[in-house]
């Protein structure tokens, strides 16, 4: 049943499904960022049918940004036709137009990193962080599901203890009634047993209410194929708790645990996002120096002077005077990096504390189970002996009721200790970023 609950949780639990949708959204954000490198087609047509010069021109240009040092390659075609003004001589082409191709390379600003590459890197890291959030949601939801499962098992055992205690009183009620009829027992002894009987019936009702509550809470994690909670019946309860004699989890280096924990890795990815933004912001303070190299060749018929291949080389220089925008963004980005690294450091420390605390809690829970078992065994033995003495006339109903109630309370403490042990085991496995499904075998 536990494996079924955990499998259903991983597949259908709404919080995990929400995390998966966040991951899908992050994948689409990455696709959008990759679209920044899509080629772009630009076309333009213009005609001047009236005026001192009647002419027309057609232009088409394809630009392809690349991730290589921010370079952009381009190629195009243009054609000028008619009586082109001499002051627009650059529009003149041969009859078939002019082919043009080139590349623009930023040397400083936008060279090592630009907005497109920074956005894509941040989106890639965002996708990684979202996928790690799914893993974290699975771990945390599985831990909660395991806790609710053991609460349900414990509630079933408490009800069984209450029912057993009630049966003792019912059997004794008929025995006492016979003795009262024979005259060898005072009637108030039967009345006292009937009082105990009513009290124990009330305890059974309370135990059944707690079992119903535990089943409803567990049903949130056990869902059908359509994702609806599946009601649990008392018949589905296991016969008891599994053995606690399984070997303890081996101690491993903390660095290995931290590397496996999705919450730590997610914060590392988010810190890397901020570093990417800080690197871009720092680069934006540099001067803009873009170098363009292009070649052009006219095709078709026309003046001979247009038949030669043209080579163009150019430089664009931009130097902001105050540069306060870039400086402000750089400072903000560096502060964001420091914040992310502080959060990461805290999460690493918190993870170490969680692992250490869970191991200590497991040791304490194991010791508590052993002590509770000793107490319960002794209390049961005393209760059995007291019932025997009552049948022999050497004890009183008051003492028997006290012995039985004490034994029942000791058994409940044993149940609580066992439930706590298996819940702490699930917590430790989650803290170690191990599958919670391996926390324990099924009860029998």
Secondary structure as GFF3:
##gff-version 3
##sequence-region A 1 444
A	DSSP	alpha_helix	2	12	.	.	.	ID=ss1
A	DSSP	alpha_helix	14	34	.	.	.	ID=ss2
A	DSSP	three_ten_helix	35	37	.	.	.	ID=ss3
A	DSSP	beta_strand	40	48	.	.	.	ID=ss4
A	DSSP	beta_strand	55	65	.	.	.	ID=ss5
A	DSSP	beta_strand	72	82	.	.	.	ID=ss6
A	DSSP	three_ten_helix	86	91	.	.	.	ID=ss7
A	DSSP	beta_strand	97	106	.	.	.	ID=ss8
A	DSSP	alpha_helix	115	182	.	.	.	ID=ss9
A	DSSP	alpha_helix	187	219	.	.	.	ID=ss10
A	DSSP	three_ten_helix	234	236	.	.	.	ID=ss11
A	DSSP	alpha_helix	254	260	.	.	.	ID=ss12
A	DSSP	alpha_helix	262	283	.	.	.	ID=ss13
A	DSSP	beta_strand	288	299	.	.	.	ID=ss14
A	DSSP	three_ten_helix	304	306	.	.	.	ID=ss15
A	DSSP	beta_strand	310	318	.	.	.	ID=ss16
A	DSSP	alpha_helix	324	391	.	.	.	ID=ss17
A	DSSP	alpha_helix	397	431	.	.	.	ID=ss18
A	DSSP	three_ten_helix	436	438	.	.	.	ID=ss19
###
